[in-house]
Amino acid sequence: MTWIADEIEARGGAVPFDEFMELALYHPEHGYYSSAELGYGRGGDYLTAPTASEWYSRIFARVLSFTARVVGPLRLVDVASGDGSFIAGVLESLGARADEVLADVVSVERSGSIRSRQVERLAQTSIRVGWIERISELKPAGESTVLHASELYDAQPVVRVVGRDGGVREFWIDVGGGAPAWSERPPREEVAAYFERQRVTLEEGQIAEANLAADGMHRLLLSAAGDCGLCLVLDYGYEARRLYDPRGRGGGSLTTFHRHRLGRDPLESPGKIDLTAHVNWDDLRFAAKVGEWTEVGLWPLAEFLVRAGLEDELEERGLGMDADLDAATITTRQEIKRLLDPEGMGSDLKVLIQAKGDMIDVAREALSIELGIRS
Ligand SMILES: C[S@@+](CC[C@H](N)C(=O)[O-])C[C@H]1O[C@@H](n2cnc3c(N)ncnc32)[C@H](O)[C@@H]1O
């Protein structure tokens, strides 16, 4: 028996898919994110925007600088901070200005092994970085807060269902035959209620996933910012209407990653491969509504970077249109191209921006909404 079959056996021989995914990703010993070897990043299974190029953090640092000029030094909270690439990139970009822009930095990372790797990497920063394990440990502070989460929500366990007779049946993972295998059961109450709330009827045989905890997690996160906050969530996802449209994603969005290869079988090597499922942006919108936050925008990553000042940053660093085409300029442009790629990250990754209090107008200005660009 594999470790995960033993775990499922100990839980009665069958678990709903979200419980299986929780084990596969976060089991303290065997989970994908518990491994001493970092699964993602340059040498890993897949790239995120902060690990693909420091230009992501660099442009983000522009937004922080602009914001701090208006509301004063900020508390920056990076949730699901991973290997620390984002925080390291922001601090490096701000350089000597870091303590004018940031009052402090909080890094929230669930995995102990990833957290300790980060502590090592960020030991020498000029700004104090605090580490915590859970979002629930965050408390509102005196300073205006900027929350950032890159690929937090698509790394959470999801329930998996299939359309049957106008309703849904839920997928469980069964180890009756020794190895984990799919089985179908009537949906648990909360699963049926979720899909009813989305007002979508799945077609016969259509597969779909849902992160039932997303709304609650996002409410908790937003509440940590108090009354003056800006929240940027970078992730793969769609609004419910598109996420559950059978013409686009009849097979659901659950995907596996291993060595930059995309797969569809989450039962293949639990703990050794990444599992990810798209975010339903409506869940995060609902959380914002409850907390009286305002949506500033939901844009593809490329549009976010352009709005936040990518062109000016390139000019200021002598890398604009008139720059000499030496090797360094070409490498930089290739990196930026990856972030802007209309066939990849640039359009598939989206940035949801929500704000509260004085941050609403500041964010609109920082992201060129006042300048008449399409919003
Ligand atoms: C896909 S990686 C993204 C890392 C990083 N943000 C990036 O974009 O490079 C997801 C990370 O989220 C962490 N994570 C998952 N759930 C979390 C939670 N509830 N609180 C904090 N970190 C979490 C995982 O341990 C993992 O390091």
The ligand as a Tripos MOL2 file, in Angstrom:
@<TRIPOS>MOLECULE
LIG
   27    29     1     0     0
SMALL
NO_CHARGES

@<TRIPOS>ATOM
      1 C1          1.8430   27.6390   -5.8220 C.3       1 LIG1
      2 S1          2.8440   28.0440   -4.4930 S.3       1 LIG1
      3 C2          2.9910   29.7980   -4.7420 C.3       1 LIG1
      4 C3          4.1890   30.4160   -4.0630 C.3       1 LIG1
      5 C4          4.4370   31.8880   -4.3390 C.3       1 LIG1
      6 N1          3.3500   32.7200   -3.9170 N.3       1 LIG1
      7 C5          4.7360   32.1460   -5.7980 C.2       1 LIG1
      8 O1          3.8620   32.6570   -6.4960 O.co2     1 LIG1
      9 O2          5.8600   31.8400   -6.2350 O.co2     1 LIG1
     10 C6          1.6640   27.9380   -3.1870 C.3       1 LIG1
     11 C7          2.2310   28.1720   -1.8100 C.3       1 LIG1
     12 O3          1.1430   28.4360   -0.9350 O.3       1 LIG1
     13 C8          1.4240   27.8660    0.3220 C.3       1 LIG1
     14 N2          0.1120   27.8010    1.0190 N.ar      1 LIG1
     15 C9         -0.9390   27.0460    0.7120 C.ar      1 LIG1
     16 N3         -1.9730   27.2680    1.5350 N.ar      1 LIG1
     17 C10        -1.5690   28.2350    2.3860 C.ar      1 LIG1
     18 C11        -2.1900   28.9280    3.4650 C.ar      1 LIG1
     19 N4         -3.4400   28.6450    3.8470 N.pl3     1 LIG1
     20 N5         -1.4860   29.8760    4.1100 N.ar      1 LIG1
     21 C12        -0.2030   30.1470    3.7360 C.ar      1 LIG1
     22 N6          0.4440   29.5200    2.7360 N.ar      1 LIG1
     23 C13        -0.2280   28.5870    2.0590 C.ar      1 LIG1
     24 C14         2.0650   26.5580   -0.0610 C.3       1 LIG1
     25 O4          2.7560   25.9680    1.0070 O.3       1 LIG1
     26 C15         2.9760   27.0090   -1.1940 C.3       1 LIG1
     27 O5          4.2220   27.4490   -0.7320 O.3       1 LIG1
@<TRIPOS>BOND
     1     1     2 1
     2     2     3 1
     3     2    10 1
     4     3     4 1
     5     4     5 1
     6     5     6 1
     7     5     7 1
     8     7     8 2
     9     7     9 1
    10    10    11 1
    11    11    12 1
    12    11    26 1
    13    12    13 1
    14    13    14 1
    15    13    24 1
    16    14    15 ar
    17    14    23 ar
    18    15    16 ar
    19    16    17 ar
    20    17    18 ar
    21    17    23 ar
    22    18    19 1
    23    18    20 ar
    24    20    21 ar
    25    21    22 ar
    26    22    23 ar
    27    24    25 1
    28    24    26 1
    29    26    27 1
@<TRIPOS>SUBSTRUCTURE
     1 LIG1         1 GROUP 0 **** ****
